[in-house]
């Protein structure tokens, strides 16, 4: 026996897509309405990432370049991204000025997520 008549039931799923289309249209409207603010927030995030990685590179602990975290600015960029997202901090003994950069990074990273998320929730 063929059950091809059950394929007609698949057409009923099309009726559910209207809700999804409305939700997607609403999300797109919020993103379009808050586009300038979100672009500025992304630019601030990129600037903060570049500033933090450059500061970590020039204020690295010790004078040796043997640590993999502080070899170059892109390597420090990975470390700064981990710090900005709250995933980790540099390992080992850190001098006070590197600790200061880590503390300032944690303070500014709150705004890195708070501004875009507040703009997106405000739109709904």
TORKOL-4160 file (C-alpha; in steps of 0.2 Angstrom, whole numbers, padded with zeros to 4 digits, m for minus):
124
<pt num="1" X="0000" Y="0000" Z="0000"/>
<pt num="2" X="0006" Y="0017" Z="m0004"/>
<pt num="3" X="0005" Y="0031" Z="0008"/>
<pt num="4" X="0006" Y="0045" Z="m0004"/>
<pt num="5" X="m0010" Y="0053" Z="0002"/>
<pt num="6" X="m0001" Y="0057" Z="0018"/>
<pt num="7" X="0010" Y="0069" Z="0009"/>
<pt num="8" X="m0005" Y="0080" Z="0008"/>
<pt num="9" X="m0003" Y="0083" Z="0027"/>
<pt num="10" X="0014" Y="0091" Z="0023"/>
<pt num="11" X="0005" Y="0105" Z="0015"/>
<pt num="12" X="m0002" Y="0109" Z="0032"/>
<pt num="13" X="0015" Y="0114" Z="0038"/>
<pt num="14" X="0014" Y="0129" Z="0026"/>
<pt num="15" X="0001" Y="0136" Z="0037"/>
<pt num="16" X="0013" Y="0137" Z="0051"/>
<pt num="17" X="0026" Y="0146" Z="0041"/>
<pt num="18" X="0016" Y="0162" Z="0042"/>
<pt num="19" X="0020" Y="0164" Z="0061"/>
<pt num="20" X="0039" Y="0162" Z="0057"/>
<pt num="21" X="0038" Y="0174" Z="0043"/>
<pt num="22" X="0030" Y="0187" Z="0054"/>
<pt num="23" X="0043" Y="0184" Z="0068"/>
<pt num="24" X="0057" Y="0186" Z="0055"/>
<pt num="25" X="0050" Y="0201" Z="0048"/>
<pt num="26" X="0048" Y="0208" Z="0066"/>
<pt num="27" X="0067" Y="0204" Z="0069"/>
<pt num="28" X="0072" Y="0212" Z="0053"/>
<pt num="29" X="0062" Y="0228" Z="0056"/>
<pt num="30" X="0071" Y="0229" Z="0073"/>
<pt num="31" X="0088" Y="0227" Z="0066"/>
<pt num="32" X="0084" Y="0239" Z="0052"/>
<pt num="33" X="0077" Y="0252" Z="0064"/>
<pt num="34" X="0092" Y="0251" Z="0076"/>
<pt num="35" X="0105" Y="0248" Z="0062"/>
<pt num="36" X="0115" Y="0264" Z="0065"/>
<pt num="37" X="0116" Y="0260" Z="0084"/>
<pt num="38" X="0121" Y="0242" Z="0080"/>
<pt num="39" X="0135" Y="0248" Z="0068"/>
<pt num="40" X="0142" Y="0260" Z="0081"/>
<pt num="41" X="0142" Y="0246" Z="0094"/>
<pt num="42" X="0151" Y="0234" Z="0082"/>
<pt num="43" X="0164" Y="0248" Z="0078"/>
<pt num="44" X="0166" Y="0251" Z="0097"/>
<pt num="45" X="0169" Y="0232" Z="0099"/>
<pt num="46" X="0182" Y="0231" Z="0086"/>
<pt num="47" X="0191" Y="0247" Z="0093"/>
<pt num="48" X="0190" Y="0239" Z="0110"/>
<pt num="49" X="0198" Y="0223" Z="0104"/>
<pt num="50" X="0211" Y="0232" Z="0094"/>
<pt num="51" X="0215" Y="0244" Z="0109"/>
<pt num="52" X="0216" Y="0230" Z="0122"/>
<pt num="53" X="0227" Y="0218" Z="0111"/>
<pt num="54" X="0239" Y="0232" Z="0107"/>
<pt num="55" X="0240" Y="0237" Z="0126"/>
<pt num="56" X="0243" Y="0219" Z="0130"/>
<pt num="57" X="0256" Y="0217" Z="0117"/>
<pt num="58" X="0266" Y="0233" Z="0123"/>
<pt num="59" X="0263" Y="0230" Z="0142"/>
<pt num="60" X="0267" Y="0211" Z="0141"/>
<pt num="61" X="0274" Y="0204" Z="0157"/>
<pt num="62" X="0293" Y="0202" Z="0156"/>
<pt num="63" X="0304" Y="0206" Z="0142"/>
<pt num="64" X="0304" Y="0189" Z="0134"/>
<pt num="65" X="0294" Y="0185" Z="0118"/>
<pt num="66" X="0294" Y="0166" Z="0123"/>
<pt num="67" X="0276" Y="0166" Z="0129"/>
<pt num="68" X="0264" Y="0161" Z="0115"/>
<pt num="69" X="0250" Y="0173" Z="0121"/>
<pt num="70" X="0261" Y="0189" Z="0119"/>
<pt num="71" X="0271" Y="0185" Z="0103"/>
<pt num="72" X="0262" Y="0197" Z="0092"/>
<pt num="73" X="0247" Y="0209" Z="0091"/>
<pt num="74" X="0236" Y="0196" Z="0083"/>
<pt num="75" X="0241" Y="0183" Z="0096"/>
<pt num="76" X="0236" Y="0196" Z="0109"/>
<pt num="77" X="0220" Y="0199" Z="0099"/>
<pt num="78" X="0215" Y="0181" Z="0103"/>
<pt num="79" X="0219" Y="0183" Z="0121"/>
<pt num="80" X="0209" Y="0200" Z="0122"/>
<pt num="81" X="0194" Y="0192" Z="0113"/>
<pt num="82" X="0194" Y="0179" Z="0127"/>
<pt num="83" X="0195" Y="0192" Z="0140"/>
<pt num="84" X="0181" Y="0203" Z="0132"/>
<pt num="85" X="0169" Y="0188" Z="0131"/>
<pt num="86" X="0174" Y="0182" Z="0149"/>
<pt num="87" X="0182" Y="0166" Z="0144"/>
<pt num="88" X="0199" Y="0168" Z="0151"/>
<pt num="89" X="0214" Y="0179" Z="0157"/>
<pt num="90" X="0233" Y="0178" Z="0154"/>
<pt num="91" X="0241" Y="0164" Z="0164"/>
<pt num="92" X="0256" Y="0166" Z="0175"/>
<pt num="93" X="0262" Y="0180" Z="0186"/>
<pt num="94" X="0257" Y="0197" Z="0179"/>
<pt num="95" X="0264" Y="0214" Z="0183"/>
<pt num="96" X="0252" Y="0227" Z="0190"/>
<pt num="97" X="0250" Y="0236" Z="0173"/>
<pt num="98" X="0245" Y="0220" Z="0164"/>
<pt num="99" X="0232" Y="0217" Z="0178"/>
<pt num="100" X="0226" Y="0235" Z="0176"/>
<pt num="101" X="0223" Y="0231" Z="0157"/>
<pt num="102" X="0214" Y="0215" Z="0162"/>
<pt num="103" X="0203" Y="0224" Z="0175"/>
<pt num="104" X="0199" Y="0238" Z="0162"/>
<pt num="105" X="0195" Y="0225" Z="0149"/>
<pt num="106" X="0182" Y="0217" Z="0161"/>
<pt num="107" X="0174" Y="0233" Z="0165"/>
<pt num="108" X="0172" Y="0238" Z="0146"/>
<pt num="109" X="0167" Y="0221" Z="0141"/>
<pt num="110" X="0150" Y="0223" Z="0149"/>
<pt num="111" X="0145" Y="0237" Z="0138"/>
<pt num="112" X="0151" Y="0227" Z="0123"/>
<pt num="113" X="0137" Y="0215" Z="0125"/>
<pt num="114" X="0124" Y="0227" Z="0135"/>
<pt num="115" X="0123" Y="0240" Z="0121"/>
<pt num="116" X="0118" Y="0229" Z="0107"/>
<pt num="117" X="0107" Y="0217" Z="0117"/>
<pt num="118" X="0098" Y="0232" Z="0125"/>
<pt num="119" X="0095" Y="0240" Z="0108"/>
<pt num="120" X="0088" Y="0223" Z="0101"/>
<pt num="121" X="0076" Y="0220" Z="0116"/>
<pt num="122" X="0070" Y="0238" Z="0116"/>
<pt num="123" X="0064" Y="0236" Z="0098"/>
<pt num="124" X="0053" Y="0222" Z="0102"/>
